[in-house]
Amino acid sequence: MVVINCNLFKKYDVALSFAEEDRAFVDIVARLLKERDVRIFYDDDKRVMTWGRDLRHDLDKVYRLQARLCVVFVSEAYGRKYWTSFEMFRIRARALFQRRRVYFLPYLMDESEYARALMDIGCLTRKNRDEHGLADAIVEKLNQQPVRRFVLLFLAWFAHRLRRNTTIALLAGGGLFLFRDTLTPVDILTQRIYERNTRRVEGSVCGDGAFSERQGRGSCSHHGGVARKVDTVLHDKTMEDCRREARSISIW
């Protein structure tokens, strides 16, 4: 199972918060998530980046703003450490701010008093999910997260402007057309690709079967005169070819 990245404005899919005593377990989970192309915040990957920086400022940004979900590895050691207490305060503040959407995901490493205090929240435990089971659950949870409504509204507005405004279309270039196509359902995108790959043909078929690009009275005068005029649209790709291309582009 792989994660479907539907949130365009978060730096990380998952932030991991844990005590140093639990690092061996968390390290396995982090590796499994990376193998599934999940963007994670794992402090061991950021040692050089955070060297010399204000950790309180950086961690506050990560846990309050930059992650779609936060998995907290709750244990007796987690409850008595300064940095984990700092992280938990930011995590709970974020969870309280966005009550309608899940953010804080507790994973109980043991049955300590600190862990039992979180039993009013839906938890996974080490008893029912090992490292592999937890990684699978995190990916499943990520794929359940909806795209924010304002993101959809913005994309709908931008696609509308892109169709109507030549200046925006020219500035956007092919990259944004591809971006719009990625978010378009396959059936609609198939029709769009079919319409893009067309060319208009105007002219005349002469009496001897030759083709002329002219339609005037003098057309085909050396080929037996005009037998019939041609004004049609030709498609360079079949509908089936367009459907295959749409399936390779669209995420739907």
Secondary structure as UniProt FT lines:
FT   TURN            8..9
FT   STRAND          12..17
FT   HELIX           20..22
FT   HELIX           23..35
FT   TURN            36..37
FT   STRAND          40..41
FT   HELIX           43..46
FT   HELIX           47..50
FT   TURN            51..52
FT   HELIX           55..61
FT   HELIX           62..66
FT   STRAND          67..74
FT   TURN            76..77
FT   HELIX           78..80
FT   HELIX           82..97
FT   TURN            98..100
FT   STRAND          104..108
FT   HELIX           113..116
FT   TURN            117..120
FT   STRAND          124..125
FT   TURN            126..128
FT   HELIX           131..144
FT   HELIX           149..164
FT   HELIX           166..182
FT   HELIX           186..196
FT   STRAND          198..206
FT   TURN            207..208
FT   STRAND          211..212
FT   TURN            217..224
FT   STRAND          226..235
FT   HELIX           239..249
//
